[in-house]
């Protein structure tokens, strides 16, 4: 049976992040990808030039088109932009009783542009997090959501607990912003245990879309009925390959290489 994943996110005209990164990732992992567009961005490796949000009604209509015909085995949310869209999306997800919901709380683009209005943060915590299976913030995003500073491993654990207390089933705090210069450590908390996923840090400026891609892998694997642990492990392996075998495009923060993981898989390098 064909597995299907829906991404509810913004468009990146540069192709490195947003729904473009999600669809590339779904395709690489042999999952049929669908979209509900929340905003159009004029964007490249140098930054975000403009953002043109959709109306909440337009976003809901797209979700309805999927829900009333094709269905979805897993759903990912990315850039939701404002409180109205967040509330409308949350209501739609509950209506269709979709359970495999992965939230990538996109707030700031690589170039520094804000991709989430401030009033939307409380809406995310109120409406979206309590129905989510997995949330995948980086450290700055986790700091905003929890209201605490995260500098140490103990603080990362405390932030994960606070996010779990907001109703999320599983919390993954990514380690890309860790102060450790040698390794990147992602922390998974399921309400009972902490699991750490460690990879060697790669020094490169070409990391545009890593967060989108990471959460898209988790979404695709959940669509295939994988456990959260196995989905995060696959995401860590996928994004490591995508960064290690980077591609040089543009003059700023270039994208990751979405075909690197499968390329190495067929070589027998990765499982």
C-alpha positions as CSV (number, residue, x, y, z in Angstrom):
1,X,0.0,0.0,0.0
2,X,1.3,3.4,-0.9
3,X,2.0,5.6,2.1
4,X,1.1,9.3,2.0
5,X,2.4,12.3,3.8
6,X,1.0,15.8,3.8
7,X,3.2,18.9,4.4
8,X,1.4,22.1,5.6
9,X,4.1,24.7,5.1
10,X,5.4,27.6,3.1
11,X,7.0,27.7,-0.3
12,X,10.7,28.4,-0.8
13,X,11.3,29.7,-4.3
14,X,15.0,28.8,-3.9
15,X,14.0,25.2,-3.5
16,X,16.1,24.4,-0.4
17,X,13.5,24.5,2.4
18,X,9.8,24.6,2.9
19,X,7.5,22.4,0.9
20,X,10.1,21.9,-1.8
21,X,12.5,20.3,0.7
22,X,9.6,18.3,2.1
23,X,8.5,16.9,-1.2
24,X,12.1,16.0,-2.2
25,X,12.5,14.2,1.1
26,X,9.2,12.3,0.8
27,X,10.2,11.2,-2.7
28,X,13.6,10.0,-1.7
29,X,12.0,7.8,1.0
30,X,9.3,6.4,-1.3
31,X,6.3,8.2,0.3
32,X,3.7,10.0,-1.8
33,X,3.9,13.7,-0.9
34,X,1.0,16.2,-0.8
35,X,0.9,19.9,0.2
36,X,-1.2,22.6,1.8
37,X,0.5,25.9,1.1
38,X,0.5,28.5,3.9
39,X,2.6,31.2,2.3
40,X,4.7,32.0,-0.7
41,X,8.1,33.4,0.0
42,X,10.5,35.2,-2.4
43,X,13.6,33.5,-1.1
44,X,17.1,32.4,-2.1
45,X,20.3,31.4,-0.4
46,X,20.9,35.0,0.6
47,X,17.7,35.3,2.6
48,X,14.0,35.9,2.5
49,X,13.1,38.9,0.4
50,X,9.3,38.8,0.8
51,X,6.5,36.7,2.4
52,X,3.0,36.5,1.0
53,X,0.7,34.5,3.4
54,X,-2.3,32.6,2.3
55,X,-5.7,33.2,4.1
56,X,-6.6,30.7,6.7
57,X,-9.6,29.7,4.5
58,X,-7.3,28.9,1.6
59,X,-5.1,26.7,3.8
60,X,-8.2,24.8,5.2
61,X,-9.6,24.2,1.7
62,X,-6.3,22.6,0.6
63,X,-6.4,20.3,3.7
64,X,-10.0,19.4,3.0
65,X,-9.2,18.5,-0.6
66,X,-6.7,15.9,0.8
67,X,-8.8,14.8,3.7
68,X,-12.0,14.1,1.6
69,X,-10.2,12.1,-1.1
70,X,-6.7,10.9,-0.6
71,X,-6.1,10.9,3.1
72,X,-2.8,11.1,4.9
73,X,-0.7,8.6,6.9
74,X,1.4,11.4,8.5
75,X,1.3,15.2,8.5
76,X,4.1,17.7,8.9
77,X,3.6,21.4,9.7
78,X,6.3,23.9,8.9
79,X,5.9,27.6,8.4
80,X,2.4,28.5,9.6
81,X,3.0,32.3,9.8
82,X,0.2,33.5,12.0
83,X,-2.2,32.6,14.8
84,X,-5.3,32.4,12.5
85,X,-3.6,29.8,10.3
86,X,-2.3,27.8,13.3
87,X,-5.8,27.6,14.9
88,X,-7.5,26.7,11.5
89,X,-4.9,24.0,10.8
90,X,-5.2,22.5,14.2
91,X,-9.0,22.3,13.9
92,X,-8.7,20.6,10.5
93,X,-6.2,18.0,11.8
94,X,-8.5,17.2,14.7
95,X,-11.5,16.9,12.3
96,X,-9.8,14.3,10.2
97,X,-8.5,12.5,13.3
98,X,-5.0,12.5,11.9
99,X,-2.5,11.3,14.6
100,X,1.0,11.2,13.1
101,X,1.5,15.0,13.4
102,X,5.1,16.3,13.2
103,X,5.5,19.9,14.1
104,X,8.6,21.8,12.9
105,X,8.1,25.2,14.7
106,X,9.6,27.3,12.0
107,X,10.3,30.8,13.4
108,X,13.4,32.3,11.8
109,X,15.0,31.7,8.4
110,X,18.7,31.0,8.0
111,X,19.2,34.7,6.9
112,X,17.4,36.0,10.0
113,X,14.0,36.8,8.6
114,X,11.0,36.2,10.9
115,X,8.7,33.4,9.6
116,X,6.3,33.3,12.5
117,X,4.5,36.3,14.0
118,X,4.9,36.8,17.8
119,X,1.3,36.3,18.6
120,X,1.3,33.0,16.8
121,X,3.6,31.4,19.4
122,X,0.9,31.3,22.0
123,X,-1.5,29.9,19.4
124,X,1.0,27.1,18.6
125,X,1.3,26.2,22.3
126,X,-2.5,26.3,22.8
127,X,-3.8,24.6,19.7
128,X,-1.1,22.6,17.9
129,X,1.3,21.2,20.4
130,X,-1.4,19.2,22.4
131,X,-2.3,17.2,19.2
132,X,1.3,16.6,18.1
133,X,3.1,13.3,18.0
134,X,6.5,14.9,17.6
135,X,7.9,18.4,17.8
136,X,11.4,19.2,16.3
137,X,12.6,22.6,17.5
138,X,16.2,23.8,17.3
139,X,17.7,25.3,20.4
140,X,16.6,29.0,19.7
141,X,13.0,27.8,18.9
142,X,12.9,25.7,22.1
143,X,14.1,28.7,24.0
144,X,11.2,30.8,22.7
145,X,8.6,28.1,23.3
146,X,9.8,27.4,26.9
147,X,11.0,30.8,27.9
148,X,14.3,29.5,29.2
149,X,17.9,29.7,28.2
150,X,19.5,26.5,26.8
151,X,23.3,26.3,27.1
152,X,23.9,22.9,28.8
153,X,22.8,19.4,28.4
154,X,20.8,19.6,31.6
155,X,19.0,22.7,30.4
156,X,18.2,20.9,27.1
157,X,16.6,18.1,29.1
158,X,14.6,20.6,31.2
159,X,13.4,22.3,28.0
160,X,12.3,18.9,26.6
161,X,10.3,18.2,29.8
162,X,8.6,21.6,29.5
163,X,7.6,21.0,25.9
164,X,6.3,17.5,26.8
165,X,4.2,19.1,29.5
166,X,2.5,21.2,26.8
167,X,1.0,18.0,25.5
168,X,3.5,16.8,22.9
169,X,4.0,13.1,22.9
170,X,7.7,13.2,21.8
171,X,10.1,16.1,21.9
172,X,13.2,16.2,19.7
173,X,15.5,19.2,20.4
174,X,18.0,19.4,17.6
175,X,21.7,20.0,18.3
176,X,22.7,22.2,15.4
177,X,23.1,25.2,17.7
178,X,24.9,23.3,20.4
179,X,28.1,24.9,21.8
180,X,30.0,21.7,21.2
181,X,32.2,22.4,18.2
182,X,32.9,18.7,17.5
183,X,29.5,17.0,17.6
184,X,25.8,17.7,17.0
185,X,23.6,15.9,19.6
186,X,19.8,15.6,19.1
187,X,17.8,14.9,22.2
188,X,14.6,12.8,22.1
189,X,12.3,12.7,25.1
190,X,9.1,10.5,25.2
191,X,8.0,11.5,28.6
192,X,9.9,8.7,30.3
193,X,13.4,8.4,28.8
194,X,16.0,10.5,27.1
195,X,17.7,9.3,24.0
196,X,20.6,11.0,22.3
197,X,21.6,10.9,18.6
198,X,25.2,12.1,18.0
199,X,27.0,12.8,14.8
200,X,30.2,14.6,13.9
201,X,29.6,18.3,13.2
202,X,30.4,19.3,9.6
203,X,31.7,22.8,9.1
204,X,29.8,24.3,6.2
205,X,27.5,27.2,5.4
206,X,25.3,25.0,3.2
207,X,22.7,24.1,5.8
208,X,19.6,25.8,4.3
209,X,16.6,23.5,4.8
210,X,18.1,21.1,7.3
211,X,15.3,21.6,9.8
212,X,12.6,21.1,7.2
213,X,14.3,18.0,5.8
214,X,14.9,16.5,9.2
215,X,11.3,16.7,10.2
216,X,10.1,15.6,6.8
217,X,12.2,12.4,7.2
218,X,10.4,11.7,10.6
219,X,7.1,12.3,8.9
220,X,7.8,9.9,6.1
221,X,9.0,7.2,8.4
222,X,5.9,7.6,10.7
223,X,3.8,7.3,7.6
224,X,5.5,3.9,7.1
225,X,4.5,2.9,10.6
226,X,8.1,3.2,12.0
227,X,8.6,4.0,15.7
228,X,9.4,7.5,16.7
229,X,12.9,6.3,17.8
230,X,13.6,4.7,14.4
231,X,12.2,7.7,12.6
232,X,14.5,10.1,14.4
233,X,17.5,7.7,13.8
234,X,16.7,7.7,10.1
235,X,16.3,11.5,10.1
236,X,19.7,11.9,11.8
237,X,21.4,9.6,9.2
238,X,19.6,11.3,6.3
239,X,20.5,14.8,7.3
240,X,24.1,13.9,8.1
241,X,24.5,12.5,4.5
242,X,22.8,15.6,3.1
243,X,25.3,17.9,4.8
244,X,28.4,15.8,4.3
245,X,27.8,15.5,0.6
246,X,26.8,19.1,0.1
247,X,26.1,21.0,-3.1
248,X,27.3,24.4,-4.0
249,X,24.4,26.6,-5.1
250,X,24.0,30.3,-4.7
251,X,26.1,32.9,-2.9
252,X,24.7,32.4,0.7
253,X,23.5,29.6,2.8
254,X,23.2,26.8,0.2
255,X,20.9,23.9,0.4
256,X,21.6,20.4,1.6
257,X,21.8,17.4,-0.8
258,X,18.5,15.5,-0.7
259,X,19.7,12.6,-2.8
260,X,22.9,11.9,-0.8
261,X,21.3,9.4,1.6
262,X,19.9,7.2,-1.1
263,X,23.1,7.4,-3.1
264,X,25.1,6.1,-0.2
265,X,22.4,3.5,0.7
266,X,22.8,1.9,-2.7
267,X,26.5,1.9,-2.2
268,X,25.9,-0.1,1.0
269,X,27.4,2.7,3.2
270,X,24.1,3.2,5.1
271,X,21.3,0.9,6.0
